[in-house]
Amino acid sequence: MATVKEIKATVRPRAGKGAARAVRREGRVPGVIYGGNAPPLTISLDHAELRQRIFAGRFLTSIYDVEVEGTRHRVIPRDFQVDPVREHPLHVDFMRLTEGATIRVRIPIRVVKSDQSPGVKRGGAVNIVTHTLDVRCPADAIPEAFEVDVSGLEINHSRHLSDITLPAHVRPLVQGDATLVTIVPPSGYAEEMKAAAEAAAAAAAAAAAAAAAPAAPTGAPGAPGAPAAAPAAPAGGAGAPAKK
C-alpha cells in the first residue's frame, strides 16, 4: 500500500485567470480537483507548503488526501506549473482516485552498482538514455523507482527494458525493448581503439607477407646443404711458376 500524504486546501469560489491572479496575490496557489465522476472542485493551497511538496521530489507519483473544509479527497497530482524564473508554483491539478483505480504514471529510472561496472572503472560514464518509464499500475501500488543494475556492464554496452524485472502489477506502456542505460566511452577512447586496430592489422599483414615469401632454393650459396664457395685464386694464377 502506497503511503498517503496529507495537504490542506480551501475552496476557491471563482475560476478563471482573474480569480487565479487574485489567489496568488494572497500568497496562495490556485488548483483544481477533477475526475471520479464528480464535478471539478476549484481550490487554493498554501504557497510555501505546496512548493516544499513539489521540490521534495516524487510529487507526481505520490497519493494525497486533500482536506477541503472537513472533507478528504483521495487524489494524485497530474500536473503543475512553476514560474521559470522565481520557481514559484502557479497552478496544480489533482485527479480523484476511486477505490481500485488503475492509473498511468511516469516512474523514474535509478542506476545502481555503477561503481562495479568494468566500463566505469576504465573511465567510461553512465548515460541514462530513458530517465522515466510510463507504466500503468494500481493507484495504491505505485513503484518509487525502477532500479537498473549496471555491474558487469562494459563500455558501449547497454541495459534494456527486458533486462529489468517489473512488479507483476505494473505494465509498461513503451513500445519495443527500450534502451535504459548505456556506458559511454571516455574522451579519446575511439582514437585509441582505432590506433590499436590499425597496429594489429599492420602486424597481421607483416606476418602474412613473411609467411608468403619464397624460400631460398637448395644449392644456392648460403642455402642449407650447399657446398662452400671455392677460395679465390691468388694473383697470377694458381700454381704458376715464379719468374726468374
C-alpha positions as CSV (number, residue, x, y, z in Angstrom):
1,M,0.0,0.0,0.0
2,A,1.4,3.4,-1.0
3,T,2.0,6.0,1.7
4,V,-0.8,8.6,1.6
5,K,0.3,12.2,2.3
6,E,-1.9,15.0,3.6
7,I,-2.3,18.5,2.5
8,K,-5.0,21.2,3.3
9,A,-6.8,23.4,0.8
10,T,-9.7,25.9,0.8
11,V,-12.5,26.3,-1.7
12,R,-11.8,28.8,-4.4
13,P,-15.3,30.2,-5.3
14,R,-14.4,31.5,-8.7
15,A,-12.5,30.1,-11.7
16,G,-10.7,32.0,-14.5
17,K,-7.4,33.9,-14.9
18,G,-8.5,36.9,-13.0
19,A,-9.6,34.9,-10.0
20,A,-6.3,32.9,-10.2
21,R,-4.2,36.0,-10.1
22,A,-6.2,37.3,-7.0
23,V,-5.4,34.0,-5.3
24,R,-1.7,34.3,-6.0
25,R,-1.7,37.9,-4.6
26,E,-3.0,36.4,-1.3
27,G,0.1,34.1,-1.2
28,R,-1.8,31.0,-2.2
29,V,-1.8,28.8,-5.3
30,P,-4.9,28.0,-7.4
31,G,-5.7,24.4,-8.2
32,V,-8.5,22.1,-9.2
33,I,-9.6,18.6,-8.3
34,Y,-11.3,16.7,-11.1
35,G,-12.4,13.2,-12.2
36,G,-14.0,10.4,-10.2
37,N,-17.5,11.0,-11.7
38,A,-17.8,14.2,-9.8
39,P,-17.8,17.9,-10.8
40,P,-14.5,19.8,-10.7
41,L,-13.6,21.4,-7.4
42,T,-11.6,24.7,-7.6
43,I,-9.3,25.1,-4.6
44,S,-6.4,27.1,-3.4
45,L,-3.3,25.9,-1.4
46,D,-0.7,27.5,0.8
47,H,2.2,28.6,-1.4
48,A,5.1,27.6,0.9
49,E,3.6,24.2,1.7
50,L,2.9,23.3,-1.9
51,R,6.3,24.5,-3.1
52,Q,8.0,22.3,-0.5
53,R,6.0,19.3,-1.6
54,I,6.8,19.8,-5.3
55,F,10.6,20.3,-4.8
56,A,10.8,17.4,-2.3
57,G,10.6,15.0,-5.3
58,R,8.1,12.3,-6.4
59,F,5.3,14.9,-6.3
60,L,3.5,13.4,-9.4
61,T,3.7,9.8,-8.2
62,S,2.5,10.5,-4.6
63,I,-1.0,9.9,-3.3
64,Y,-2.6,12.7,-1.3
65,D,-5.6,13.2,0.9
66,V,-6.6,16.9,0.2
67,E,-8.7,18.2,3.1
68,V,-11.2,20.8,1.9
69,E,-13.5,22.2,4.6
70,G,-13.5,18.9,6.5
71,T,-13.9,16.6,3.5
72,R,-11.0,14.5,2.4
73,H,-10.4,13.9,-1.3
74,R,-8.1,11.0,-2.3
75,V,-6.1,12.3,-5.2
76,I,-2.9,12.1,-7.2
77,P,-1.2,15.3,-8.7
78,R,-1.4,15.2,-12.5
79,D,0.2,18.5,-13.5
80,F,1.6,21.7,-12.1
81,Q,3.1,24.9,-13.4
82,V,6.1,26.7,-11.9
83,D,7.3,30.2,-12.7
84,P,10.5,29.6,-14.7
85,V,12.4,32.5,-13.1
86,R,11.3,32.6,-9.5
87,E,10.4,28.9,-9.3
88,H,7.1,29.7,-7.6
89,P,4.2,27.3,-8.2
90,L,1.5,28.9,-10.3
91,H,-1.2,26.2,-10.5
92,V,-1.8,22.5,-9.7
93,D,-4.2,19.8,-11.0
94,F,-5.3,16.9,-8.9
95,M,-7.2,13.8,-10.1
96,R,-9.6,12.0,-7.8
97,L,-8.9,8.3,-7.2
98,T,-11.7,5.8,-6.8
99,E,-11.2,2.6,-5.0
100,G,-9.2,0.1,-7.0
101,A,-8.3,2.7,-9.6
102,T,-5.6,1.9,-12.1
103,I,-3.7,4.9,-13.5
104,R,-0.9,5.8,-15.8
105,V,2.2,7.2,-14.1
106,R,5.8,8.1,-15.1
107,I,8.3,6.3,-12.9
108,P,12.0,7.4,-12.7
109,I,14.9,5.1,-13.6
110,R,17.5,4.7,-10.9
111,V,21.0,3.3,-11.7
112,V,22.6,1.1,-9.1
113,K,26.1,-0.5,-8.7
114,S,27.8,1.8,-11.1
115,D,31.0,1.5,-9.1
116,Q,31.1,-2.2,-10.0
117,S,30.9,-1.6,-13.8
118,P,34.1,-2.5,-15.7
119,G,33.4,0.2,-18.2
120,V,33.2,2.8,-15.5
121,K,36.4,1.6,-13.9
122,R,38.1,2.1,-17.3
123,G,37.0,5.7,-17.5
124,G,33.5,5.3,-19.1
125,A,30.5,7.2,-17.8
126,V,26.9,6.2,-17.1
127,N,24.4,7.6,-19.6
128,I,20.8,7.4,-18.7
129,V,19.0,7.2,-22.0
130,T,15.5,6.7,-20.6
131,H,15.0,8.8,-17.5
132,T,11.4,7.8,-16.8
133,L,9.2,4.9,-17.8
134,D,5.5,5.3,-18.5
135,V,3.5,2.4,-16.9
136,R,0.0,1.5,-15.8
137,C,-0.4,0.2,-12.3
138,P,-2.9,0.3,-9.3
139,A,-3.0,3.7,-7.7
140,D,-2.3,2.2,-4.3
141,A,0.9,0.4,-5.5
142,I,2.9,2.9,-7.4
143,P,6.6,2.0,-7.6
144,E,9.1,4.5,-6.2
145,A,11.6,3.8,-9.0
146,F,12.9,1.1,-11.3
147,E,16.4,0.1,-10.5
148,V,18.9,-0.7,-13.3
149,D,21.9,-2.8,-12.2
150,V,25.0,-1.8,-14.4
151,S,27.5,-4.0,-12.6
152,G,29.4,-6.0,-15.2
153,L,28.5,-3.5,-17.9
154,E,31.4,-2.7,-20.3
155,I,32.0,0.4,-22.4
156,N,29.5,0.7,-25.3
157,H,27.2,-1.9,-23.7
158,S,23.6,-1.1,-22.5
159,R,20.8,-2.3,-20.3
160,H,17.3,-2.5,-21.9
161,L,13.8,-2.8,-20.6
162,S,14.0,-6.6,-21.0
163,D,16.9,-6.6,-18.6
164,I,14.9,-5.4,-15.5
165,T,12.1,-7.2,-13.7
166,L,8.9,-5.2,-13.2
167,P,6.4,-5.9,-10.5
168,A,3.6,-8.2,-11.6
169,H,1.0,-5.4,-11.3
170,V,3.0,-3.0,-13.5
171,R,2.5,-2.9,-17.2
172,P,5.0,-0.8,-19.3
173,L,3.5,1.5,-22.0
174,V,6.6,1.9,-24.0
175,Q,6.9,0.3,-27.4
176,G,9.7,-2.3,-28.0
177,D,12.7,-3.1,-25.9
178,A,13.7,0.4,-24.9
179,T,17.3,1.2,-24.1
180,L,17.5,2.4,-20.5
181,V,21.2,2.9,-19.7
182,T,24.5,2.9,-21.7
183,I,28.1,3.1,-20.6
184,V,29.7,5.7,-22.9
185,P,33.4,5.7,-23.6
186,P,35.8,8.4,-22.2
187,S,37.3,11.1,-24.4
188,G,39.9,9.8,-26.8
189,Y,38.7,6.2,-26.5
190,A,37.6,5.9,-30.1
191,E,41.0,7.2,-31.3
192,E,42.8,4.7,-29.1
193,M,40.7,1.8,-30.3
194,K,41.3,2.9,-34.0
195,A,45.1,3.1,-33.4
196,A,45.1,-0.3,-31.7
197,A,43.1,-1.8,-34.6
198,E,45.4,-0.3,-37.2
199,A,48.5,-1.6,-35.4
200,A,47.0,-5.0,-35.1
201,A,46.1,-5.0,-38.8
202,A,49.7,-3.9,-39.8
203,A,51.2,-6.6,-37.7
204,A,48.9,-9.2,-39.2
205,A,49.8,-8.0,-42.7
206,A,53.5,-8.2,-42.0
207,A,53.2,-11.7,-40.6
208,A,51.2,-12.8,-43.7
209,A,53.8,-11.3,-46.0
210,A,56.7,-13.1,-44.3
211,A,54.8,-16.4,-44.5
212,A,54.1,-15.9,-48.2
213,A,57.8,-15.0,-49.2
214,P,59.5,-17.9,-51.3
215,A,62.2,-19.9,-49.6
216,A,65.8,-19.8,-51.0
217,P,66.5,-22.8,-53.4
218,T,68.6,-25.7,-52.2
219,G,72.2,-25.5,-53.6
220,A,72.4,-21.7,-53.8
221,P,75.2,-20.1,-51.9
222,G,74.3,-19.7,-48.4
223,A,71.4,-22.1,-48.6
224,P,71.3,-25.0,-46.1
225,G,73.3,-28.0,-47.6
226,A,75.0,-26.1,-50.3
227,P,78.8,-26.6,-50.8
228,A,81.1,-23.9,-49.6
229,A,82.3,-21.5,-52.2
230,A,85.8,-22.2,-53.6
231,P,88.6,-19.9,-52.3
232,A,89.7,-17.2,-54.7
233,A,92.9,-18.0,-56.7
234,P,96.0,-16.0,-55.9
235,A,97.1,-13.2,-58.2
236,G,98.9,-14.5,-61.3
237,G,97.1,-17.8,-61.4
238,A,97.2,-20.7,-59.1
239,G,100.4,-22.9,-59.3
240,A,102.1,-20.5,-61.9
241,P,106.0,-20.7,-61.8
242,A,107.8,-17.9,-60.2
243,K,109.5,-15.5,-62.7
244,K,113.3,-15.7,-62.9
